[in-house]
């Protein structure tokens, strides 16, 4: 009788680290743990994410339109749709003005409505003031009103959102361009690197703020115009760092082996060189975002930023300078901008420590 073939033991399964349901490498898991150990940066990230997510729903937090209206058996959502006054028994076919006492009385006759937490919009003045604007903080306007009778809390929420969105968009766009150019300079070297470095030196020699002021005075700036103008001067930030990392990584044995096997330059840069360059690049992103927010605030403060009437933290600081009798304006802008920049710096410091190869897990 033949003996059964011995069973071959299956190789032990490799332990997979998971983060937010995604499988990650042990090195990435170690970096995440190192980031968590920096309690200041870890909690700053959570605070920043919570504030940013809440600001994305600013229309549902601060608005002079009701969130929900129930009138004569019908349901309306004025915060996301335009409802004419005639739907509530009025005379005008234009969108209802919900701050009008007559419209409010029409709705109360056959229904009810639910207002946002802050029933004021950042663009429109408040009509319930009992004193000339700007008015100090009270139970109705928690941070007071500005010199145009607009609620400061509403403008702060919307201003925080546009500042963060602008900073993130500029950081991602400038980083993508800078990484691509630095990668090509470092990988190909020679004449490509020489010409690129001289061109960047000339470009960096231009006075950025003065050039932005001149360009902003020629055209009427808006969000996308400012983003494009600032992108012209912010993309060289990461070029030098990525170039240095690429010059080091292109001499690695596995990169030379890939070249010897006939792998294309684009594939080598994408698979083997770029991951090494991105390790140091990621640590700089929060600091680039900090500079972007600061530049936007400075342009708004001197009057060359977003269009008049836009929710802007820099414009809030400007109002504080022009209305010294209303210190709540300047203090609000100072603490909001200072808090935002502090959170970004703490996150950047924690990311820098997490990606530092010289640090080991304790």
C-alpha positions as CSV (number, residue, x, y, z in Angstrom):
1,X,0.0,0.0,0.0
2,X,1.5,3.3,-1.1
3,X,2.0,5.9,1.6
4,X,0.1,9.2,0.9
5,X,2.2,12.1,-0.2
6,X,3.2,14.3,2.6
7,X,1.3,17.5,2.9
8,X,3.3,20.6,2.2
9,X,2.7,23.3,4.7
10,X,1.5,26.5,3.3
11,X,3.8,29.5,3.8
12,X,2.8,31.7,6.6
13,X,0.6,34.6,5.6
14,X,2.3,38.0,5.8
15,X,0.7,40.3,8.2
16,X,-1.0,43.1,6.3
17,X,-1.4,46.5,7.9
18,X,-4.6,48.3,7.2
19,X,-5.6,52.0,7.5
20,X,-9.1,53.2,6.8
21,X,-9.8,49.8,5.3
22,X,-6.9,50.0,2.8
23,X,-3.9,47.6,2.8
24,X,-0.6,49.5,3.4
25,X,3.0,48.6,3.5
26,X,4.9,48.0,6.8
27,X,7.0,51.1,6.1
28,X,3.9,53.3,5.6
29,X,2.3,51.8,8.7
30,X,5.4,52.7,10.7
31,X,5.2,56.3,9.4
32,X,1.6,56.5,10.4
33,X,2.4,55.3,13.9
34,X,5.2,57.8,14.1
35,X,2.8,60.5,13.0
36,X,0.3,59.5,15.7
37,X,3.0,59.7,18.3
38,X,3.3,63.4,17.7
39,X,0.1,64.3,19.6
40,X,0.3,67.9,18.7
41,X,0.4,67.3,15.0
42,X,-2.1,64.4,15.2
43,X,-4.8,66.4,16.9
44,X,-4.1,69.4,14.8
45,X,-4.9,67.3,11.7
46,X,-8.2,66.2,13.2
47,X,-9.1,69.7,14.2
48,X,-8.2,71.0,10.7
49,X,-10.2,68.3,9.0
50,X,-13.3,68.8,11.1
51,X,-13.2,72.6,10.6
52,X,-12.7,72.2,6.9
53,X,-15.5,69.7,6.5
54,X,-17.8,71.9,8.4
55,X,-16.9,74.9,6.3
56,X,-17.7,72.9,3.1
57,X,-21.4,73.0,4.3
58,X,-21.3,76.7,5.1
59,X,-24.5,77.3,3.3
60,X,-26.3,75.0,5.8
61,X,-24.7,76.7,8.8
62,X,-24.8,80.4,7.9
63,X,-27.5,81.6,5.4
64,X,-30.3,84.1,5.3
65,X,-32.5,81.4,3.6
66,X,-34.4,78.7,5.6
67,X,-33.1,75.1,5.4
68,X,-36.7,73.8,5.1
69,X,-40.1,75.4,4.5
70,X,-43.4,73.5,5.0
71,X,-46.2,75.5,3.4
72,X,-49.7,74.4,2.7
73,X,-48.7,70.7,2.5
74,X,-45.7,71.3,0.3
75,X,-42.0,71.0,1.2
76,X,-39.4,73.4,0.0
77,X,-35.7,73.6,0.4
78,X,-34.7,77.3,-0.2
79,X,-31.1,76.8,0.7
80,X,-30.6,74.6,-2.4
81,X,-33.4,75.8,-4.7
82,X,-35.0,79.0,-5.8
83,X,-38.6,79.3,-4.7
84,X,-40.7,82.3,-6.1
85,X,-42.7,84.4,-3.6
86,X,-45.9,83.4,-5.4
87,X,-45.5,79.8,-4.0
88,X,-46.2,81.3,-0.6
89,X,-49.2,83.4,-1.7
90,X,-47.2,86.5,-2.5
91,X,-47.3,88.8,-5.5
92,X,-43.8,88.7,-7.0
93,X,-42.6,85.9,-9.3
94,X,-39.0,86.5,-8.3
95,X,-37.3,84.4,-5.5
96,X,-38.7,85.1,-2.1
97,X,-36.7,87.3,0.3
98,X,-37.0,85.4,3.5
99,X,-35.7,88.2,5.6
100,X,-38.7,90.3,4.6
101,X,-41.2,90.2,7.5
102,X,-44.1,90.1,5.0
103,X,-42.8,86.9,3.5
104,X,-42.2,85.4,6.9
105,X,-45.8,86.2,7.8
106,X,-47.1,84.6,4.7
107,X,-45.3,81.3,5.5
108,X,-46.4,81.3,9.1
109,X,-50.1,81.5,8.1
110,X,-50.0,78.1,6.5
111,X,-46.8,76.5,7.6
112,X,-43.4,76.8,9.3
113,X,-39.7,77.0,8.4
114,X,-36.4,75.9,9.9
115,X,-33.5,78.4,9.9
116,X,-29.8,77.7,9.9
117,X,-27.8,78.0,13.1
118,X,-26.6,81.4,11.9
119,X,-29.5,83.1,9.9
120,X,-27.3,85.5,8.1
121,X,-25.5,85.5,4.8
122,X,-21.9,86.7,4.3
123,X,-22.9,89.0,1.3
124,X,-26.1,90.7,2.7
125,X,-26.3,93.2,5.6
126,X,-28.3,92.3,8.6
127,X,-31.5,94.4,9.0
128,X,-32.1,93.8,12.8
129,X,-29.4,96.1,14.0
130,X,-30.3,98.5,16.8
131,X,-27.1,100.7,16.4
132,X,-25.0,101.9,13.5
133,X,-22.6,99.4,12.0
134,X,-20.2,98.0,13.0
135,X,-21.9,96.7,16.1
136,X,-20.2,94.8,18.9
137,X,-20.8,91.1,19.6
138,X,-24.2,90.2,21.2
139,X,-26.5,87.3,21.6
140,X,-27.7,87.7,17.9
141,X,-24.4,88.4,16.2
142,X,-21.8,86.4,18.2
143,X,-18.8,88.2,16.8
144,X,-20.6,91.5,15.9
145,X,-21.0,93.0,12.5
146,X,-18.6,94.7,10.1
147,X,-18.8,98.3,8.8
148,X,-21.3,97.1,6.1
149,X,-23.6,95.5,8.7
150,X,-22.7,92.0,7.6
151,X,-22.4,89.2,10.3
152,X,-18.8,88.5,11.2
153,X,-19.4,84.9,12.0
154,X,-20.9,84.2,8.6
155,X,-18.0,85.9,6.8
156,X,-15.5,84.1,9.0
157,X,-16.9,80.7,8.1
158,X,-17.0,81.4,4.3
159,X,-13.6,83.2,4.5
160,X,-12.1,80.2,6.2
161,X,-13.4,77.9,3.5
162,X,-12.2,79.9,0.6
163,X,-8.8,80.4,2.2
164,X,-8.3,76.6,2.7
165,X,-9.6,75.7,-0.7
166,X,-7.3,78.2,-2.3
167,X,-4.4,77.0,-0.3
168,X,-5.0,73.4,-1.1
169,X,-5.6,74.0,-4.8
170,X,-2.5,76.1,-5.1
171,X,-0.4,73.6,-3.2
172,X,-1.5,70.6,-5.3
173,X,-1.2,72.4,-8.6
174,X,2.2,74.0,-7.9
175,X,3.5,70.7,-6.4
176,X,2.5,68.7,-9.4
177,X,4.3,71.1,-11.8
178,X,7.3,71.4,-9.5
179,X,7.7,67.7,-9.0
180,X,7.4,67.0,-12.8
181,X,10.0,69.6,-13.7
182,X,12.4,68.6,-10.9
183,X,12.0,65.0,-11.8
184,X,13.0,65.6,-15.4
185,X,15.9,67.9,-14.5
186,X,17.4,65.4,-12.0
187,X,16.8,62.3,-14.2
188,X,18.1,63.6,-17.5
189,X,20.8,66.0,-16.1
190,X,23.2,67.5,-18.5
191,X,21.9,70.3,-20.7
192,X,18.4,69.8,-19.5
193,X,19.4,70.4,-15.9
194,X,21.7,73.3,-16.7
195,X,19.1,75.2,-18.7
196,X,16.4,74.5,-16.2
197,X,18.4,75.7,-13.3
198,X,19.4,79.0,-14.9
199,X,15.8,79.6,-16.0
200,X,14.5,79.0,-12.4
201,X,17.1,81.3,-11.0
202,X,16.0,84.1,-13.2
203,X,12.3,83.4,-12.5
204,X,12.9,83.3,-8.7
205,X,14.7,86.6,-9.0
206,X,11.4,88.4,-9.9
207,X,9.7,90.2,-7.0
208,X,6.7,87.9,-6.6
209,X,4.4,90.2,-4.5
210,X,5.1,93.3,-6.7
211,X,4.4,91.2,-9.9
212,X,1.2,89.9,-8.4
213,X,0.1,93.4,-7.5
214,X,0.8,94.7,-11.1
215,X,-1.0,91.7,-12.7
216,X,-3.9,92.0,-10.4
217,X,-4.3,95.7,-11.2
218,X,-4.5,95.0,-14.9
219,X,-7.3,92.4,-14.7
220,X,-10.3,92.1,-12.3
221,X,-9.1,89.2,-10.1
222,X,-11.3,86.4,-9.0
223,X,-10.6,83.0,-7.4
224,X,-9.3,81.4,-10.6
225,X,-7.4,84.4,-11.8
226,X,-5.6,84.7,-8.5
227,X,-4.9,81.0,-8.5
228,X,-3.4,81.1,-11.9
229,X,-1.3,84.2,-11.2
230,X,0.1,82.8,-7.9
231,X,0.8,79.5,-9.6
232,X,3.2,81.3,-12.0
233,X,5.4,82.0,-9.0
234,X,4.8,79.1,-6.6
235,X,5.7,76.1,-8.8
236,X,9.5,76.4,-8.3
237,X,9.2,75.7,-4.6
238,X,9.7,71.9,-4.8
239,X,11.9,71.8,-7.9
240,X,15.2,72.0,-6.1
241,X,14.2,69.3,-3.5
242,X,12.8,66.8,-6.1
243,X,15.9,67.5,-8.4
244,X,18.3,66.6,-5.6
245,X,16.4,63.4,-4.6
246,X,16.2,62.4,-8.3
247,X,20.0,62.9,-8.8
248,X,20.6,60.6,-5.9
249,X,18.0,58.0,-6.9
250,X,19.0,57.7,-10.5
251,X,22.3,56.1,-9.5
252,X,20.7,53.3,-7.5
253,X,21.4,49.8,-8.6
254,X,17.8,48.8,-9.4
255,X,17.4,52.0,-11.5
256,X,20.5,51.1,-13.5
257,X,19.3,47.5,-13.9
258,X,16.0,48.8,-15.2
259,X,17.8,50.9,-17.8
260,X,19.9,47.9,-18.8
261,X,16.8,45.8,-19.3
262,X,15.4,48.4,-21.7
263,X,12.7,49.9,-19.5
264,X,11.5,53.3,-20.8
265,X,12.6,56.5,-19.0
266,X,9.0,57.4,-18.3
267,X,8.4,54.0,-16.5
268,X,11.6,54.3,-14.5
269,X,10.8,57.8,-13.4
270,X,7.3,56.8,-12.4
271,X,8.0,53.5,-10.7
272,X,11.4,53.8,-9.2
273,X,12.5,57.4,-9.0
274,X,9.3,59.3,-8.1
275,X,8.5,57.3,-4.9
276,X,11.9,58.2,-3.5
277,X,11.5,61.9,-4.3
278,X,8.0,62.0,-2.9
279,X,9.1,61.0,0.6
280,X,10.7,64.4,1.2
281,X,8.1,66.2,-0.9
282,X,5.1,65.2,1.3
283,X,6.7,66.8,4.3
284,X,6.8,70.2,2.6
285,X,3.1,70.3,1.5
286,X,1.6,71.7,4.7
287,X,4.2,74.5,4.7
288,X,3.5,75.3,1.1
289,X,-0.2,75.5,2.0
290,X,0.7,77.9,4.8
291,X,2.5,80.2,2.4
292,X,-0.4,80.1,0.0
293,X,-2.9,81.1,2.6
294,X,-0.6,83.9,3.8
295,X,-0.1,85.3,0.3
296,X,-3.9,85.4,-0.3
297,X,-4.5,87.1,3.0
298,X,-1.8,89.7,2.2
299,X,-3.3,90.4,-1.2
300,X,-6.8,90.8,0.2
301,X,-5.5,93.0,3.0
302,X,-3.9,95.5,0.5
303,X,-6.9,95.4,-1.8
304,X,-5.5,93.3,-4.7
305,X,-7.1,90.0,-3.8
306,X,-10.6,88.6,-4.3
307,X,-13.3,90.8,-5.7
308,X,-15.0,93.3,-3.3
309,X,-17.7,91.6,-1.3
310,X,-16.1,88.2,-1.2
311,X,-15.7,86.5,2.1
312,X,-12.0,87.0,2.9
313,X,-10.0,86.8,6.1
314,X,-7.6,89.4,4.7
315,X,-10.5,91.8,4.1
316,X,-11.6,91.2,7.7
317,X,-8.1,92.3,8.9
318,X,-8.3,95.3,6.6
319,X,-11.7,96.3,8.2
320,X,-10.1,95.9,11.6
321,X,-7.3,98.4,10.6
322,X,-9.8,100.9,9.3
323,X,-12.2,100.6,12.2
324,X,-10.1,100.8,15.3
325,X,-13.2,101.6,17.3
326,X,-14.4,98.0,16.5
327,X,-11.5,95.8,17.9
328,X,-13.6,92.6,17.4
329,X,-13.0,92.8,13.7
330,X,-9.2,92.8,13.8
331,X,-9.1,90.3,16.7
332,X,-11.4,87.8,14.9
333,X,-9.3,87.9,11.8
334,X,-6.0,87.6,13.8
335,X,-7.1,84.6,15.8
336,X,-8.7,82.8,12.8
337,X,-5.7,83.2,10.5
338,X,-3.3,82.5,13.4
339,X,-5.1,79.4,14.4
340,X,-5.3,78.1,10.8
341,X,-1.6,78.7,10.1
342,X,-0.7,77.1,13.5
343,X,-2.7,74.0,12.7
344,X,-1.0,73.7,9.3
345,X,2.5,74.2,10.8
346,X,1.9,71.6,13.5
347,X,0.7,69.1,10.8
348,X,3.8,69.8,8.7
349,X,6.1,69.3,11.7
350,X,4.5,65.9,12.5
351,X,4.7,64.8,8.8
352,X,8.3,65.9,8.7
353,X,9.1,63.8,11.7
354,X,7.1,60.8,10.4
355,X,9.0,60.7,7.1
356,X,12.4,61.4,8.6
357,X,14.5,58.2,7.9
358,X,16.8,59.0,10.8
359,X,14.1,58.6,13.3
360,X,13.2,55.1,14.5
361,X,10.2,53.7,16.2
362,X,10.5,53.7,20.0
